[in-house]
Amino acid sequence: MKPVLVWFRQDLRLFDNPALHAAAAAGAPVIALFILEDAAPWVPGGAARWWLHHSLAALDKSLDKSLGGHLVLKRGDPETIIPALLRETGADRIAWNRCHEPHALARDARLAMSLEKSGVRVESFNAALLHEPDAFKTQAGKPFRVFTPFWKAMRLADVAMPLPAPRKLVFHPVAGDTLESWKLLPTRPDWAKGFDWTPGEGPAQAALYDFLDRIADYKTARDMPGVGGTSRLSPHLHWGEISPRQAWHAVRTHGHGEGAETFLKELGWREFCAQLLFHNPNLPEKPLDTRFGNFPWRHSPKDFRAWTRGMTGIPIVDAGMRQLWQTGWMHNRVRMIVASLLIKHLLIDWRDGEKWFRDCLVDADLASNSANWQWVAGCGADAAPFFRIFNPVLQGEKFDPKGDYVRRFVPELANLPDKYIHHPWDAPQPPKHYPAPIMDLKAGRERALAAFRALKG
């Protein structure tokens, strides 16, 4: 039989992989392909490339150990590589799971049309989301812009059961690149040496079941950055090492209480962000609230650099930014706090923050990252109003009351009493090696509100 090409993208797993499942059902020899694109509009940032390296290595090992095959690696333009590979191998069928980023949707449509004209059978599947991104509409037939009614509609919809992993495949031999030749890992310096993650499908499933043991406390614990109460599934979900359907049904089956419902709602927010990007391809670049196209953002490289380095003099913010740099991830509650400080107290464009996160996060997802930055900025869908300005001191005192999180990532403050941990400038002897606040928080709030009033006026 002629081989079938399976194009892996953000679905680096064997279980619940519809494209791989379809190829196995066909009974033909399989070519398992991954293409590294360098010219796409939104390529993975440095931290995501670190994750990708280890995830591809894990997938290749799984293909070898479980099925006796290997992953073929190619680098370049898929619209050039795939037709050439089909001609080289004689394959007349290709299957892939859809990516919902705008450039990928447009590229895949062009590629499918071209391949079908040449007699190639093209099959594509939804594997990254619980539902298609245009599955739910308002009563007026328009995409949702508010989460709560979207969630109510989605919560009533059935979620398909996950598919099993293939039990047997025959592989068609094809030569490809070596993973090491792609040089996805940092070297000089190795800024990823402190990353405490293990990419891959096996670790993803282990993380899910570890989380299920803690899910009863998730509703409250997820907001406390010092206690490790989050699921830590976001990078595994982004790279498709585990499917949202696996997570959904595992929580529905084994989870309980308000924690389980809260997590399902977080999966719903992920779907909400995906449908926002699907219907608004310029989401990473243009505010949904068009008034903000003329917002008087400040251009301050000095302030932006202090923010990126975790040297703002605001402990909870600096802890978050250092966690991001040291681990490739940041606690969700703290993401909102650091974003609010950048956008509102410093009046720096939300797009600068979105790009920094995109480069530094192992779970950098274009839809979620863009939608959440717009949410904090008050210019997106279902957005927090611009005049909702987090006070980072009060946020720190509420969600990190003993300063455990701050002490871990800002060791200069480790010996401060709890009383002063979130406002060290008030201590009788402020720490010598920690900067003074980058600005007066009250004055920054008033400046932000004045800019917003001017925008409305």
N, C-alpha and C positions, 0 to 999 in steps of 0.2 A: 504494500500500500504506500501511497505517497505520504510523506510526513506532514504533520500539522504543526504550525508555529504557535507557541504560547508566549505572548509578550507580557512579561511581568513589569509592573510599574510601582504603584503604591499598594501592593497586595503581596507582600513578601512572605507568603505562608503556603502551606499545603492544605490545611483544613479550611472549609468554607471558601474555597476559591472557585467560583463558577467557571472561569475560563479554563482552568486546569481540569476541572470536573468534566467539562464538555469534551476536551481533548481525550481524556481517558475513556469516555463513553464511545468515542469514535473508533477506538481500537487501533489507531494508526501510530507509527513512531512519532515521538514528540521532540521538538526543539524548544527548549526552555531558554528564553532570551530576555536579557535586560540591556537597555540602551541608556548610556549616560549622555544627557544633552547638556551642552555648554552654551548654546546660543538662545535658549528659551528666555522669554521676558523675565521670568521669576525662577531662577535656578536655586537649588538648595544653598543655604549659607554655610559658613565654616562648621558650626556645631552639627548641623544636619548632615553634612558630608561625612563627618566622623561617624555618626550613627549609621549612615548608609553603608559605609565600608563594612562595619561589623555585621550589619543585617544581611548584606549580600553574602558574606562569608558563611553566616549561619544557614542561609537558605541553600547555598551550594552543598553544604555538609548534609543538610536534611535530604536533599534530592539524592545524594550519593548513598547515604546510610539507609534510607527508607525505600528508595526506588531504583537505585543503581544507575543514576544519571548524574548530570552536572549542569550548571548554569552557564550559558554562553554569554559572554560580555562583549559588547560593542560600544564604541564611543563615536558620537556625531549626530547627524540629522536622521531621525527615523524615516523621513520620507525618501531618503536615499538608501539607507541601510536595509530596510525591510524588503523593498522590491528586489534589490540585488541578492539578498539572502534567499528569497523565494526562488529566484532563477537558478541560483547555485545549487540548491538542494532539491529542486523539483516540487517543492511543497505547493499545494494549491488551496490551502485553507489556513486561516489565521484566527486566533481568538485572543481577546484582551478584555480586561475589566476596566471600566471607564474611569478616567480622571475627570474631575469636574471643574478644573481651573480653566479660565476662558481660552487661553492659547492652546491647551490640550484638546478641548472640545472642537475648536476650529481646525486644528491640525488633523485630528482623527477623522473628522468629516471629509476633509480633502483626501486623506489617504484611503479611506474606505471606498470612496467613489472611484478613485484611480485604480485600486486593486480589483474591484468588482468589474470594471470595464475590461480588465485583462483576464477575467475568468477566475479570479481567486474568490473563494467563499470567505466572507468576513462575518465574524460573530463578536458582539460586544455585550457585556453584562454589567449590572450594578453590583459592586462588591464593597464599595467604600462607605455607603450610606445605608440606613435602614429603609429609606424610601427614595424614589427618584426626586431630584431637587425641584421639580415642578408638580409634585403630586398633590399639593394642597393649595387651595385658593380661597379667598374670602367669598362671601355671598355675592359680591359684585364681580366675581371672576378674576380678581387681581391677586398678585402675590402678597403674602402677609408682610406687614411692616412692624407689627406688634407681636411680641412673643407669646403672651398668654393665650390669645385665641388660636395661634398656630399650634401651641402645645395641646390645647383641648382637642383640636381636630386630629392631630397626630396620635394622641394617646388612645383614640378610639380605633385606630387602624391596626390591622393584624401585621405582625412582623414575621416574615418567612423564617422557617427553621434553618439552622446552619447545615451545610452540606458536609458529608464525610470527606476525609482525605482519600486520594486514590490509593488503592491497595496494590496496583500493579501498573507499570508503564514500561514501554520499550522506547529507548531514546535513539535518535538519529545523531550520529557523530558530526559535530561542527567545531571548527577551531575558532577561538575568540581571544580577547585580551586577557592578560592576567590582572587580577584585582590590584595588586601592588603597583602596576604600571600607571594606574589612575592617580596615585598619590593623593588620596582623599584625606589622609591623616596628617595632622600638624606635626612638625618636627622641631623647627628652631624658631621660637620655643615650642615645646609640647604643652600648649595651654589646656589640653584635655586630660592631663594626667590625674586630675582630681575628680573626673566624672565618675559618679557612683552608679552607673547603669550597665546592664547586660542586655544588649540588643538580641533579637531573634525570636522565633515563634515559641520555642520552649519556655524561655524566660517570660514572654508575654503571658502565656497561659498560667505560669506560676504566679505572676504578679496579680492576675485576675483572682485566683483562688486565695491568695494571701489577703487581698482586699476584702473578699467575701467574709473572711474571719473577723474583719474590723468594721463591716458596713453598718452595724447597728448604731455606731457612734458618728457616722459620717456627716449627718446633718449639721452638727455643731463642731465636730473635730476638724472638718475641712477648712474652717475659717481661722484655725489656730496654727500659725506657721511653725511654732516651736514643738509641736507634738506629733508631726508626721501623720496627719489624719486624712490626707488625700489618697486617691486611688493609684496615682503614679502610672496610669495607663495611657496618658495622652500621646507620648511618642510611639508607643506600640500601636495605637489606633491610627495615628497619622501615617506610619509606614506600612500599615496593613499587616503587621505581624499577628494581629488578632482582629477579627471582624467586629463591627458594632453589633451584628446579630448574635455573635457568640456572647458578647458582654451583656446584651439585653436579656437574652434567655437565661444566662447563668444567674443574673441578678433576680429575674422574675422567679426562678426555680429555687434558688438557695438563699436569696436575700430576704430580709424581713424588716418591718417597721418603717419609720420615716426616713431612715438612712437609705434604704433601697429606693424608695420613691424619689428622693432627692437626687440620687445618682441617675436614675432613668431620665429625670428632668434635665440633667446636665447633658446626657446624650441627645435629648431634644434640642437643647441650645446649640449643640454642634450641628444638628440638621438645619436649624434655623439660619445659622451663619452660612451654611453651604447654599441654601436656597437664595439668600441675599446676594451672594457672589454670582450665582447662576443668572439671576435676573438683572444684576448690576455689574457688568464685567469691569467697570472702572472703579470698583469699590476700594482697591488699594491706593488709589490716586486722587479720587474726587469725593468730596463730602456728599452724602445723600441729601442733607439739608443745604441747598445751593447758596443760602445766605452766607455760609462759612467760606465760600470761595473768595470773599473779600475781607476775611478776618485779618486784623493787624498783628500777625505773628511777629515775634522778635527773632532776629538772627544774632545769636550769641554763641559762637563756637566755644568760648571759655566756659559758659554755664553748661552747655551740652556735654562738654568733656568731663566736667566735674560730676555730672549725673551718670554718665557711662562708667566712670571709674569708681562710683560709690564713694565720692568725696564731697557730698553736698553739706555735710554737717548735720543732717537729719537722720538719726540712727536707723529707723525702720526702712527708710528709703535706701540708705547705703548698704544695709544688710541684704536687701533684695537685689540690688545691682551687683553686689559681690557674689551672692549665691548664683546669679545668672552666669557670671564669668567663670566661677569655679566649678559649677556642676552642669552647665548647659540647660538649666531649668530654673524657674522661679515659682514660688507658691502663688496660687491664684489670687488670694486676697491681697498679697503684696504687689502683684502685677497692677491691680487697680490703684493702689496707693502711689506707686512710683510713676504711673502714667498720669495720674491727676496732678502730681507735683510738676512734672515736665510741662504739661499742657496749660495748666491754669496758674500755678504760682510763678512759673518761669515764662509762660506765654510762648513756648517753643512749639512749632508745628507738629501735630500728632503724627504726620507722615515720617518725620525724622525718627521718632520713637518706634514706629512700626518697622522701619527698615533695620534699626538696631536689633530689635527683638528677632526679626527674621534671620539675621546673621548669627545670633548668639543662642537661639533656642534649638534644642534637639527635637522639639515637637512643633517647630515653626510650620504652621498650617496657614496657607494664604487666606482662606475664608475666615477662619476663626480669628486670626491675628488682625486682619483688616477690620472686621466687624466689631471686635472688642475695643480696638483703639478708637474707632469712630463712636462707639458707645460712651466711652469715658469722655471723649471730647464734646459730647452733646450734639454731634452733627450727623449721627447715624440713625439706624432704625431702632425703635424702642429705646432711644438713648436716655441716659441719665441727663437731666437738664444741665446746661452749662453752669448754672449758678449752684449746682450741687458740687461743692469743692471739699474734698476730703481734708481734714486737719490731720496731718501725719502723726503728730504727737498723740492726739486722742485715739487715733486708730491703733497706734502702737500700744498704748496703755490698755485698750480694750481687748486686743487680740493677741498680744504678747506681754501679759501683765507682769510676769517675772523676768522678762528680758532674755529668755533662753535663746530665742532666735537671734536677737541682736548680738548677744555675747558670742554666739558661735561664729558669726560672719564679720563682726566688728570687734576683734580682740582688744583693740585699744580701750574699749569701754568695759572690759570684763570685770574689773574690780569696783565699778560704780555701784552704789546701793540701788535697789529696785526703784526707789523714789525718784532717782534722777536719770535712769537708764534711757528714757526717751526724750529727755531735754537736758543733756549734760551741761549746757551753758549756765544752768541755774545751780549747779553743784558748788559747794564752798570752794572746792579746788578742781576746776574743770580739767579734764585730761590734756596733757601738753601736746600729745602727738595726734590729736584728732581736730579736724578743721572746725572753725566757727561756722554757723549756719550760712548758707549761700545767700540767704535773704531773710528779711523779716517776714514771717508767715502771714501776719495780719495785713501788712502792706501789700504783699503779693496777692492776697485774696481780694483786696479792694481794687488793685490794678486790673485783675481779671474781670471783676464785675463791671468796672467802668468800661472796659473794652467790649463786653457783651452788651451793655446798655447802648453804646454807640452803634453797635452792629444792628440792634433792633430798631434804633431810631432812624 
